[in-house]
């Protein structure tokens, strides 16, 4: 009797959020990918608020297509032309990988169809025009955008050059760096592309190219219309660009304008992903994008940091031209998938890490990225549960049953770092006091009144609604305590300190309850901390 064989072959791509694998069963081979999709969805706990989530989906390559939007050879804006040329080599690498895995590639350089009229890919692109889809295609916003505020002013055309370039049609074809294969398709028509997708059984659509705030979102084949037609649509957020003039509202850098538009899309249109899901390489960044990179790491199910971190970033950091990236774990206390944090590769080029993680165990290769960051000497800001971030209190077996790594025998258990509190933060977490209606009175340690972290904070009225963590006595000789918290009938506890470790500067605060974020002094404290650590990392 022939025995069924199930072999799972994992190709780890240095913490890339998507892992290629092949399932072979009874000689049937189905190529698939694990895709890491980032999105902001309405909060169930806080009306009109959004939470940041990361969902892992498994896609069959044969059911997936990539649309390359308007990567022209020449744009009327010189800056836009330069940025297209910067993106194109990595975009071609992504497309080549996707093509070899069995995905359909659609080149959509709008207004250039005559140039390609005799190309086999153009003939394929116009072969299956879908009249029904054409009737559904619209220039309107989606219903999910009904009450949303557009994040930038693009009314002047978006040229960020000085002097501004003269508008007009300068393009004739797609930039040559991106190769067009005879098995690809060429089309700038949503109805044609939808017809081809129906013929090929396409369910998942990745869009990349330019410009996010105009063509990528609004073309007949753009994000809105692919959503409207029922496809599982994703924007590759690092291989796109906006047309935004930094002299226009909200008067941020061109690249922060990119971030604002990407955030809007995650909120109201569709998820986003990164090119490293395909390449295993660092995500793409424009050469002129010199913004400091702050990596927010959230994986806890108690204090809503998957809501509060993005809100804080938008309110304070994006408006100050800081590039905010997110590594996200499930906001749960128990259950499958808890011990998994996506997108940790952002720590590799981050200038600052802000961490709120609670009792997670990780794959050794992911824990190594965290340890490498700490040992690099770059600064860290720990929020509340960071004191017990990687102490799961028990051995945690790997998920997935008896799967075996293709290249080596996998460890049975996930890795922990129970010494993180002592070794990195200098803390001594021993639980917390009970929940009190009066809250915790916050006071400045005598002599610390003039410290830059406390600038603009009125501690006379600083009361935290949260329950007080126990941390006495602290366990580092290099600690500078700035704030203490006090409740009735108990000795004060340190609630904020700087640990001047040999490897880098660390700030920790045990504050960070979801209601603390409503306190102006707490937000000012964190904003001061970010500025302090970015400007004084050692």
Secondary structure as UniProt FT lines:
FT   STRAND          7..11
FT   TURN            14..15
FT   STRAND          20..25
FT   TURN            26..27
FT   STRAND          28..42
FT   TURN            47..48
FT   STRAND          50..60
FT   HELIX           61..63
FT   STRAND          64..69
FT   HELIX           78..101
FT   STRAND          104..108
FT   TURN            110..111
FT   HELIX           113..116
FT   TURN            117..118
FT   HELIX           120..125
FT   TURN            126..128
FT   HELIX           131..136
FT   HELIX           143..145
FT   TURN            146..147
FT   TURN            155..156
FT   TURN            176..177
FT   TURN            182..183
FT   STRAND          185..186
FT   HELIX           190..200
FT   STRAND          204..210
FT   HELIX           212..216
FT   HELIX           217..218
FT   TURN            220..221
FT   HELIX           223..228
FT   TURN            229..230
FT   STRAND          232..241
FT   TURN            246..247
FT   TURN            249..250
FT   HELIX           254..268
FT   STRAND          271..273
FT   HELIX           276..279
FT   TURN            287..288
FT   STRAND          293..299
FT   HELIX           305..312
FT   HELIX           313..317
FT   HELIX           318..320
FT   STRAND          323..329
FT   TURN            336..337
FT   STRAND          341..342
FT   HELIX           344..349
FT   STRAND          352..357
FT   HELIX           364..375
FT   TURN            376..377
FT   STRAND          379..383
FT   HELIX           384..388
FT   TURN            389..390
FT   TURN            401..402
FT   TURN            418..419
FT   HELIX           421..425
FT   TURN            437..438
FT   STRAND          440..444
FT   TURN            446..447
FT   TURN            449..450
FT   HELIX           452..454
FT   TURN            455..456
FT   HELIX           459..461
FT   STRAND          463..464
FT   TURN            477..478
FT   STRAND          479..486
FT   TURN            488..489
FT   STRAND          493..500
FT   STRAND          505..509
FT   TURN            514..515
FT   HELIX           516..518
FT   HELIX           520..535
//
